[in-house]
Amino acid sequence: MNAPLRKASIVILVLFGLLFANLNWVQAAKGEEYRTHERNSFRLRDVEYDKQRGNIEVHAGGTSTEAVALSKSTDGRLRYQREYPFGDVYAHVAGYKPVYGTASSVERFENDYLSGQSDELFTDRVRAMFTGEEAAGGNVLLSISKAAQEAAYKELKENKLGVKVGAAVALDPSTGGIQAMVSMPSFDPSPLASHTQADTDAAFAAYDGDKAKPLLNRAVAETWPPGSVFKVIDSAAALEAGSTPETMMQAGPSYVAPGTTHEITNASANVCPQQQISLIDALTVSCNTSFSRLGVELGRDVIKKKAQDFGFEDEALTCGNLKENSGLTVATSHVGDVANADGTEDKAAMAQTAIGQKDVRITPLQGAMIAAAVANDGVQMRPYLVERLLGPDRTSTHYTVNPEELRRSVSSDVARDLQTMMESVVNNGTATSAQVEGYDVGGKTGTSQNGVTDNHGWFVGYAMKDGKAVSAVAVFLEAAGNGGSAEATRIAGQILKAVTSERGGN
């Protein structure tokens, strides 16, 4: 090779080297920045909406399903429009997918799958290239029961006390699959999915500026004092300490805990005025004075440990896709410190804590999980929403949930004693309106004070058939006042009836 040709070759090699280095710099270091640059936003949106996003579906009886979020073709620049045919009924479960803004709930944590970008759908994308089919996103089947969800929504919205804020959760105790999740007030997601930014911004501003916070999913994102619902935890601790449902406890019209002059009384003068009452009867009539004494006797450490066994203080809990450990972030339920300034146990606070007051806070999901653990013979399952991921053409299944045991809350023997006690509450006590014909129903009502508004109303419970847990439910009504727990109980009964009706009564 002569000298000019050799020099030209070297120059060409250097140029190729520089080109190669620059290509790698652009791809590796600047690629993400260029892809997401605001000047590319229109193109990115066009690409995303150039193919059909998958459905979010729920069980609609038997083997049938129904889409609660779907995409329909348009004649506009963006080829597909996201729609929510049931309005605000499934809003906090399905979420929303705006063109301009951030998605929520299932639309958010299953975005890659619904949009078709997931690695799970690689073969579907390749097949579409060769067959000429239009690429599309995958479909997400939730564990939600259409009958239970719609019953929960209707009964909450049309509650007989005119309460505007509340939540309801139902789940399958044996799997953890969420059967219903409603937060009130709700919202219609469709305006948030508008193709017009001004309309989207206006809808979001209206929802976000609403003092009632309709975008907040109160079933998982907010906590309240549970009131007498917490007596289920006390009862579990007492049974594990050697008591039986027939063990006699001190009762009476009032109780003053050590270290205070504050007098704890019962809901009314005719509730456990006698000096002695059995543990099962104390739960049945919701005797405050007995359970406050019990909490002080068992002590802070025992009660807090038992609450943790049921899921309190779990800061890592999510509710969504078990495989990805993704989903809705669940606010942590707390017992509180129950401590004096020097760290020793505050027995006066313990007396209040034992009846679900002072610093005790739970989410409605936590309430349902307490009842579920009792119904499932002491085993608490990890809650989930995503049951299956189906391919775009629905002929392939890319994921089927494998339910996971989250923790053992109590032994099976203690769980069965608790079932006996909670069923006494429904059959003989404060929760008779939760009864479902042909099923064994257990539960516990709760009325909680917060010092600011009227009392809150609670009910947690479950339905069983032939010893098998069918559904566990929690209903919360904020500032419901007198009759709040009774109305929560009635609503829970309607949700349980919807679940059992969908099963054909079996």
Buried (B, 14 or more C-beta within 10 A) or exposed (E): EEEEEEEEEEEEEEEEEEEEEEEEEEEEEEEEEEEEEEEEEEEEBEEBBEBBBBBBBBBBBEEEBBBBBBBEEEEEEBBBBBBBEBBBBBBBBBBBBBBBBEBBBBBBBBBBBBBBBBEBBEEBBEBBEEEEEEBBBBBBBBBBBBBBBBBBBBBBBEBEBEBEBBBBBBBBBBBBBBBBBBBBBBBBBBBBBBBEEEBBBEBBEEBEEEEEBBBBBBBBBBBBBBBBBBBBBBBBBBBBEEBEBEBBBBBBBEBBBEBBEEEBBBBEEEBBBEEEBBBBBBBBBBBBBBBBBBBBBBBBEBBBBBBBBBBBEBEEBBBBBBBBEBBBBBBBBBBBBBEEEEEEBBBBBBBBBBBBBBEBBBBBBBBBBBBBBBBBBBBBBBBBBBBBBBBBEBEBEBBEBEBEEBBBBBBEEBBBBBBBBBBBBBBEBBBBBBBBEEBBBBBBBBBBBBEEEBBBBBBBBBBBBEEEBBBBBBBBBBBBBEBBBBBBBBBBBBBBBBBBBBBEEE
